[in-house]
Amino acid sequence: MNTTGKPDISREKSAELYEKAKTYFPGGVNSPVRAFKSVYGTPLFIEKGDGCHVWDADGNQFIDFCCSWGPLILGHNHAKVREKVVEVIQNGISFGAPTALENELAELILKHNKFIEKIRFVSSGTEAVMSAIRLARGYTKRDKILKFEGCYHGHSDSLLVKAGSGLVTFGETSSAGVPKAFADETIVIALNDKEALQKAFEEFKDQIAAVIIEPVPANNGLLLQHKEYLQYLREISAQNGTLLIFDEVISGFRLGFEGAAGYYGIKPDIITYGKIIGGGMPVGAYGASTQIMDTISPVGPVYQAGTLSGNPVAMGAGIAQLTELLRSGFYRDLNAKAEEFAEAIQRFATARNYKFKVFTIGSMFWFAFTDKDIRKAEDIDPASMEKFKIMHRELLNRGIYLGPSGYEVGFVSSAHTKVDLEKAKRAIFDSLDLVFRG
């Protein structure tokens, strides 16, 4: 029993499944954050999703703001996506050979995205970023990569690093199994720090192949950057013969069809995308100019391959989803709905003098227990995550599902109705009252 709010929801079946899962998988999960280590209780095992709702193994129903970590911008089980998937699988699910569906999805993307001229499909965001890094190194004939603390780019070795002390530092491995030599090729600096950026280019002159950034950092809180800083990043990279990579695995097709590049009007050299282009199916992509992309095998010397790249089922789901995103007014309506939702929550917290801030852009939001403007990872108070733990539990008990970590962002989909969002707001208001007064 939760003594501060509503009784805890039943997790009996989920708990049974979790105990069994622990005998099969490390920690009982196939991706670490799913283990609910940062929040209360055992993981919820999801059985079904429809619209903006999910149901767990115990029959509990939730309004879902995780949306499979972002890609379900149309919500769960969207009819057009489902129908296209069913249509495609009538002819088979995998060939390891070209299909017309790859052409169709590529044309759909390139025709409406002025920032890239050619694209290569892969099977995940991690694979897209890993391939983009190799491409940048092969194109520039340089080895070092510069990344920013607080930006996550998947779990490939050269990017699974963190910053040490000092203004500019080589990365230190943040995972066992990552050789120090790999981390030594990665320079890590703080976000929103022009001086550190300048010093990095001075210290490693003519050595940096690429600067990689989430233009909307959304894996360690929502660390929104000023457009001027991103523009400066574009300029200093070009001045030094370094490629600029926008990791848009989360922001791509989420802020708008052209993602953060279109939102800010800044053209990077390479862009990576994630599962939103496959309607939630396992897929990713990276794109650039024809000149850069033609460095990739079989045209150029940079090797990259994938047995299931361009999987027809994923391509079909992507065609259906992106076609919906191109409908007139789609992003205007979605972003306006999300903005009103976030603003209402902020007004409530401000009126009660709660130390709580809603960071938001497009249809993404992040709840932070702070009254500060956070733009760097170091600005986040780890102690504030204790408040998120309480809030997460209270929201689950009121039928609201957020990702099980206070560092993760939330997403509004086109399937969230006014009624759903009103219910969610009331649950959030009640939960905040309990956090700050309980």
C-alpha positions as CSV (number, residue, x, y, z in Angstrom):
1,M,0.0,0.0,0.0
2,N,1.2,3.5,-0.9
3,T,0.5,5.6,2.2
4,T,0.9,8.9,0.5
5,G,-1.7,8.6,-2.2
6,K,-3.9,6.1,-4.0
7,P,-3.4,2.4,-3.4
8,D,-0.7,0.9,-5.6
9,I,-2.0,-0.8,-8.7
10,S,-1.8,-4.5,-8.9
11,R,1.4,-5.8,-10.5
12,E,1.0,-9.4,-9.5
13,K,1.2,-10.8,-13.1
14,S,3.9,-8.4,-14.1
15,A,5.9,-9.4,-11.1
16,E,5.6,-13.1,-11.9
17,L,6.7,-12.4,-15.5
18,Y,9.6,-10.4,-14.2
19,E,10.8,-13.1,-11.9
20,K,10.7,-15.6,-14.8
21,A,12.4,-13.1,-17.1
22,K,15.3,-12.8,-14.6
23,T,16.1,-16.4,-15.3
24,Y,16.4,-15.7,-19.0
25,F,17.8,-12.2,-19.4
26,P,20.4,-10.1,-17.5
27,G,18.4,-8.2,-14.9
28,G,15.2,-9.6,-16.4
29,V,15.2,-7.2,-19.4
30,N,16.6,-6.7,-22.9
31,S,17.3,-3.0,-22.3
32,P,18.4,-1.6,-19.0
33,V,16.0,1.2,-18.3
34,R,13.1,-1.2,-18.5
35,A,14.1,-2.7,-15.2
36,F,12.4,0.2,-13.3
37,K,15.6,0.6,-11.1
38,S,15.1,4.4,-11.0
39,V,11.4,4.2,-9.8
40,Y,9.2,2.2,-7.5
41,G,8.0,-1.4,-8.1
42,T,8.7,-4.0,-10.6
43,P,8.5,-3.4,-14.4
44,L,5.1,-3.4,-16.1
45,F,4.8,-6.0,-18.8
46,I,2.7,-4.5,-21.6
47,E,0.2,-6.7,-23.4
48,K,-1.5,-4.2,-25.7
49,G,-1.5,-0.7,-27.1
50,D,-4.2,1.2,-28.9
51,G,-4.3,4.9,-29.6
52,C,-2.7,6.7,-26.7
53,H,-3.4,3.8,-24.2
54,V,-1.5,0.7,-23.1
55,W,-2.6,-2.2,-21.0
56,D,-0.3,-4.3,-18.8
57,A,-0.5,-8.0,-17.9
58,D,-2.6,-7.2,-14.9
59,G,-5.2,-5.4,-17.0
60,N,-4.3,-1.9,-15.8
61,Q,-5.0,0.7,-18.5
62,F,-2.7,3.8,-18.9
63,I,-2.5,6.9,-20.9
64,D,0.9,6.5,-22.5
65,F,3.4,9.4,-22.8
66,C,6.4,7.1,-23.5
67,C,5.1,6.1,-27.0
68,S,7.8,3.4,-27.4
69,W,10.3,6.1,-26.5
70,G,9.1,8.5,-29.1
71,P,8.5,6.9,-32.5
72,L,4.8,6.3,-32.1
73,I,3.8,9.8,-33.1
74,L,0.5,8.5,-34.3
75,G,-0.1,6.5,-31.2
76,H,-0.3,2.7,-30.8
77,N,-1.8,0.4,-33.4
78,H,-2.7,3.1,-35.9
79,A,-5.0,1.7,-38.5
80,K,-3.1,3.0,-41.6
81,V,0.2,1.6,-40.3
82,R,-1.3,-1.7,-39.2
83,E,-3.1,-2.2,-42.5
84,K,0.1,-1.5,-44.5
85,V,2.1,-4.0,-42.4
86,V,-0.6,-6.7,-42.9
87,E,-0.5,-5.9,-46.7
88,V,3.3,-6.2,-46.9
89,I,3.6,-9.5,-44.9
90,Q,1.2,-11.2,-47.2
91,N,4.2,-11.3,-49.6
92,G,6.9,-12.3,-47.0
93,I,8.7,-10.6,-44.2
94,S,12.4,-10.6,-45.2
95,F,14.4,-11.1,-48.4
96,G,17.8,-9.6,-47.8
97,A,17.4,-8.1,-51.3
98,P,16.2,-4.8,-52.7
99,T,12.5,-4.0,-52.7
100,A,10.4,-1.2,-54.3
101,L,9.3,-0.3,-50.7
102,E,12.8,1.0,-50.0
103,N,12.6,3.3,-53.0
104,E,9.2,4.5,-52.0
105,L,10.1,5.4,-48.4
106,A,13.4,7.0,-49.5
107,E,11.6,9.1,-52.1
108,L,9.0,10.1,-49.4
109,I,11.8,11.3,-47.1
110,L,14.1,13.0,-49.6
111,K,11.4,14.7,-51.5
112,H,10.3,16.6,-48.4
113,N,13.7,17.1,-46.7
114,K,16.1,19.6,-48.2
115,F,18.9,18.8,-45.8
116,I,19.9,15.5,-47.3
117,E,20.2,14.2,-50.9
118,K,20.8,10.4,-50.3
119,I,20.0,8.1,-47.5
120,R,21.0,4.6,-46.2
121,F,18.6,2.5,-44.1
122,V,19.8,0.5,-41.2
123,S,18.1,-1.4,-38.4
124,S,18.5,0.9,-35.3
125,G,19.5,4.4,-34.2
126,T,22.7,3.1,-32.7
127,E,23.6,1.5,-36.0
128,A,22.8,4.8,-37.8
129,V,25.1,6.8,-35.6
130,M,27.9,4.2,-35.7
131,S,27.7,4.2,-39.5
132,A,27.6,8.0,-39.6
133,I,30.8,8.2,-37.5
134,R,32.6,5.8,-39.7
135,L,31.5,7.7,-42.7
136,A,32.8,11.0,-41.3
137,R,36.1,9.4,-40.5
138,G,36.4,7.9,-43.9
139,Y,35.4,11.1,-45.7
140,T,37.7,13.4,-43.7
141,K,40.5,10.9,-43.2
142,R,40.6,12.0,-39.5
143,D,40.1,9.9,-36.4
144,K,38.8,12.0,-33.5
145,I,35.2,12.6,-32.7
146,L,33.9,15.5,-30.5
147,K,30.7,14.9,-28.5
148,F,28.9,16.6,-25.7
149,E,28.2,15.6,-22.1
150,G,24.5,14.9,-21.8
151,C,24.0,13.7,-25.4
152,Y,23.4,10.0,-25.9
153,H,24.2,8.5,-29.3
154,G,23.6,4.8,-28.8
155,H,25.8,2.2,-27.3
156,S,28.6,1.9,-29.9
157,D,32.0,1.9,-28.2
158,S,33.5,5.2,-29.4
159,L,30.4,7.1,-28.2
160,L,29.7,5.3,-24.9
161,V,32.0,7.7,-23.0
162,K,31.6,10.4,-20.4
163,A,33.6,13.6,-19.6
164,G,36.2,13.8,-17.0
165,S,37.3,17.0,-15.2
166,G,38.6,20.1,-17.0
167,L,37.5,22.3,-19.8
168,V,38.3,19.8,-22.5
169,T,39.0,16.2,-21.9
170,F,39.3,12.9,-23.6
171,G,36.3,10.7,-22.8
172,E,36.5,8.1,-20.1
173,T,34.7,4.8,-20.7
174,S,31.3,4.7,-19.1
175,S,30.9,1.0,-19.7
176,A,33.1,-2.0,-19.0
177,G,34.2,-3.6,-22.2
178,V,34.9,-0.3,-24.0
179,P,38.7,-0.2,-24.6
180,K,40.4,3.0,-23.3
181,A,42.0,3.4,-26.8
182,F,38.5,3.7,-28.3
183,A,37.5,6.4,-25.7
184,D,40.7,8.2,-26.3
185,E,39.5,9.0,-29.8
186,T,36.5,10.8,-28.4
187,I,36.7,14.3,-27.0
188,V,33.9,15.3,-24.6
189,I,32.9,18.8,-23.6
190,A,30.0,20.4,-21.9
191,L,27.0,21.7,-23.9
192,N,26.4,25.4,-24.3
193,D,30.1,26.3,-23.8
194,K,31.7,28.2,-26.8
195,E,35.0,28.5,-25.0
196,A,35.4,24.8,-24.6
197,L,34.5,24.3,-28.2
198,Q,37.1,26.8,-29.3
199,K,39.8,25.2,-27.1
200,A,39.0,21.7,-28.4
201,F,39.6,22.8,-32.0
202,E,42.8,24.5,-31.0
203,E,44.2,21.5,-29.1
204,F,43.2,19.0,-31.7
205,K,43.7,21.1,-34.9
206,D,43.1,19.1,-38.1
207,Q,42.3,15.9,-36.1
208,I,38.6,16.1,-35.5
209,A,36.6,14.2,-38.1
210,A,33.2,15.1,-36.8
211,V,31.3,17.0,-34.1
212,I,28.2,15.0,-33.1
213,I,25.3,16.5,-31.2
214,E,21.7,15.9,-30.5
215,P,20.4,19.3,-31.7
216,V,17.6,18.7,-29.2
217,P,19.4,16.8,-26.4
218,A,16.6,14.5,-25.1
219,N,18.3,11.5,-23.5
220,N,19.5,13.1,-20.3
221,G,16.7,15.5,-19.7
222,L,15.6,18.0,-22.3
223,L,18.6,20.2,-22.6
224,L,17.4,22.8,-25.0
225,Q,20.1,24.8,-26.8
226,H,20.0,28.3,-28.2
227,K,19.8,28.5,-31.9
228,E,22.8,30.8,-31.8
229,Y,24.9,28.1,-30.2
230,L,24.0,25.5,-32.8
231,Q,24.7,28.0,-35.5
232,Y,28.1,28.6,-34.0
233,L,28.7,24.9,-33.9
234,R,27.9,24.8,-37.7
235,E,30.3,27.6,-38.4
236,I,33.3,26.5,-36.3
237,S,33.0,22.9,-37.7
238,A,33.0,24.2,-41.3
239,Q,36.0,26.5,-40.6
240,N,38.0,23.5,-39.4
241,G,37.1,21.0,-42.1
242,T,35.1,19.0,-39.6
243,L,31.7,17.4,-40.4
244,L,28.8,18.3,-38.2
245,I,26.5,15.4,-37.4
246,F,23.0,16.0,-36.1
247,D,21.8,12.9,-34.2
248,E,18.0,13.2,-34.8
249,V,17.1,9.7,-33.7
250,I,14.6,11.4,-31.3
251,S,14.0,14.8,-32.9
252,G,13.8,13.7,-36.5
253,F,10.2,13.8,-37.9
254,R,9.1,14.7,-34.3
255,L,9.5,18.5,-34.3
256,G,8.5,18.6,-37.9
257,F,9.1,16.5,-41.1
258,E,12.6,18.0,-41.4
259,G,13.3,17.6,-37.7
260,A,15.5,19.9,-35.7
261,A,17.5,20.8,-38.8
262,G,14.3,22.3,-40.3
263,Y,13.2,23.7,-36.9
264,Y,16.4,25.7,-36.5
265,G,17.1,26.2,-40.2
266,I,20.7,24.8,-39.8
267,K,22.1,22.3,-42.3
268,P,24.4,19.7,-40.8
269,D,26.7,17.5,-42.9
270,I,25.1,14.2,-41.8
271,I,21.8,13.4,-40.1
272,T,20.8,10.2,-38.3
273,Y,17.3,9.1,-37.8
274,G,15.6,6.4,-35.7
275,K,12.5,4.2,-35.5
276,I,10.0,7.0,-36.2
277,I,10.7,6.4,-39.9
278,G,9.5,2.8,-39.5
279,G,6.3,3.4,-37.6
280,G,8.0,2.0,-34.5
281,M,9.5,-1.0,-36.2
282,P,13.3,-1.6,-35.7
283,V,14.8,0.7,-38.3
284,G,17.2,3.7,-38.5
285,A,18.8,5.7,-41.3
286,Y,21.5,8.3,-42.0
287,G,21.7,10.8,-44.8
288,A,23.9,13.5,-46.2
289,S,24.8,15.1,-49.5
290,T,25.4,12.9,-52.5
291,Q,29.1,13.7,-52.3
292,I,29.4,12.5,-48.8
293,M,27.1,9.5,-49.1
294,D,29.0,8.3,-52.2
295,T,31.9,7.6,-49.9
296,I,29.9,4.5,-48.7
297,S,30.4,1.0,-50.2
298,P,29.7,-0.2,-52.8
299,V,30.5,3.2,-54.4
300,G,33.2,4.3,-52.0
301,P,35.7,2.9,-49.6
302,V,33.7,3.2,-46.3
303,Y,32.2,-0.2,-45.7
304,Q,28.8,-0.5,-44.1
305,A,26.2,-3.3,-44.5
306,G,23.1,-4.9,-42.9
307,T,21.4,-8.1,-43.7
308,L,18.0,-6.7,-42.6
309,S,18.5,-3.1,-43.7
310,G,15.5,-1.9,-45.7
311,N,13.3,-4.7,-44.2
312,P,10.1,-4.6,-46.2
313,V,7.8,-4.7,-43.2
314,A,9.6,-1.7,-41.6
315,M,9.6,0.1,-44.9
316,G,5.9,-0.4,-45.3
317,A,5.1,0.8,-41.8
318,G,7.3,3.8,-42.4
319,I,5.6,4.7,-45.6
320,A,2.2,4.6,-43.9
321,Q,3.4,6.7,-40.9
322,L,5.3,9.4,-42.8
323,T,2.4,9.8,-45.3
324,E,0.2,10.7,-42.3
325,L,2.8,13.2,-41.0
326,L,2.7,15.0,-44.4
327,R,-1.0,15.7,-44.0
328,S,-1.8,19.4,-44.0
329,G,-1.7,20.8,-40.4
330,F,-0.4,17.6,-38.8
331,Y,2.5,19.2,-36.9
332,R,0.7,22.5,-36.3
333,D,-2.1,20.7,-34.5
334,L,0.1,18.2,-32.7
335,N,2.5,20.8,-31.4
336,A,-0.2,23.2,-30.3
337,K,-1.9,20.4,-28.4
338,A,1.4,19.5,-26.6
339,E,2.2,23.1,-25.9
340,E,-1.1,23.7,-24.2
341,F,-0.7,20.6,-22.2
342,A,2.8,21.6,-21.0
343,E,1.7,25.2,-20.3
344,A,-1.3,24.2,-18.2
345,I,1.0,22.0,-16.0
346,Q,3.5,24.8,-15.6
347,R,0.8,27.3,-14.7
348,F,-0.5,24.9,-12.0
349,A,3.0,24.4,-10.5
350,T,3.9,28.1,-10.6
351,A,0.6,29.1,-9.0
352,R,1.5,26.8,-6.0
353,N,5.1,27.9,-5.9
354,Y,6.3,24.4,-6.6
355,K,10.0,24.0,-7.5
356,F,9.0,22.4,-10.8
357,K,9.6,23.2,-14.4
358,V,8.2,21.8,-17.7
359,F,10.7,21.9,-20.5
360,T,9.0,21.5,-23.9
361,I,9.7,21.7,-27.6
362,G,7.3,20.5,-30.4
363,S,5.4,17.5,-29.0
364,M,8.2,16.6,-26.5
365,F,8.3,17.5,-22.8
366,W,10.4,16.9,-19.7
367,F,9.4,17.3,-16.0
368,A,12.2,18.6,-13.8
369,F,12.1,19.4,-10.1
370,T,13.9,22.7,-10.4
371,D,13.3,26.4,-10.9
372,K,16.4,26.8,-13.0
373,D,17.0,27.0,-16.8
374,I,18.8,23.7,-17.5
375,R,20.9,23.5,-20.6
376,K,23.8,21.2,-19.4
377,A,23.8,17.8,-17.9
378,E,25.7,19.1,-14.8
379,D,22.8,21.5,-14.1
380,I,20.5,18.5,-13.2
381,D,20.3,17.8,-9.5
382,P,20.5,14.0,-9.0
383,A,18.7,14.4,-5.6
384,S,15.6,15.7,-7.5
385,M,15.1,12.2,-8.9
386,E,13.7,11.1,-5.6
387,K,10.8,13.4,-6.2
388,F,10.3,11.9,-9.7
389,K,10.2,8.4,-8.1
390,I,7.2,9.5,-6.0
391,M,5.5,11.2,-9.0
392,H,6.0,8.2,-11.2
393,R,4.4,5.9,-8.7
394,E,1.5,8.3,-8.2
395,L,0.9,8.7,-11.9
396,L,0.9,4.9,-12.5
397,N,-1.7,4.6,-9.7
398,R,-3.8,7.2,-11.6
399,G,-3.4,5.5,-15.0
400,I,-0.6,7.6,-16.5
401,Y,2.5,6.0,-17.9
402,L,5.8,7.8,-18.3
403,G,9.2,6.4,-19.0
404,P,10.6,4.9,-15.8
405,S,13.4,7.4,-15.3
406,G,13.4,11.1,-14.4
407,Y,16.0,11.7,-17.1
408,E,13.7,10.6,-19.9
409,V,11.4,12.9,-21.9
410,G,7.7,12.4,-22.6
411,F,5.9,12.5,-25.9
412,V,2.4,13.6,-27.0
413,S,1.0,11.7,-30.0
414,S,-1.8,12.6,-32.4
415,A,-3.8,9.9,-30.7
416,H,-4.0,11.9,-27.4
417,T,-7.4,13.6,-27.3
418,K,-8.4,16.6,-25.3
419,V,-10.2,14.3,-22.9
420,D,-7.1,12.2,-22.4
421,L,-4.9,15.2,-21.8
422,E,-7.4,16.7,-19.3
423,K,-7.4,13.4,-17.4
424,A,-3.6,13.3,-17.5
425,K,-3.4,16.9,-16.3
426,R,-5.6,16.2,-13.3
427,A,-3.5,13.2,-12.4
428,I,-0.3,15.2,-12.7
429,F,-1.8,18.0,-10.5
430,D,-2.7,15.5,-7.8
431,S,0.7,13.8,-8.0
432,L,2.5,17.1,-7.7
433,D,0.5,18.0,-4.6
434,L,1.5,14.7,-3.0
435,V,5.2,15.2,-3.9
436,F,5.4,18.7,-2.5
437,R,2.9,18.5,0.4
438,G,3.0,14.8,1.3
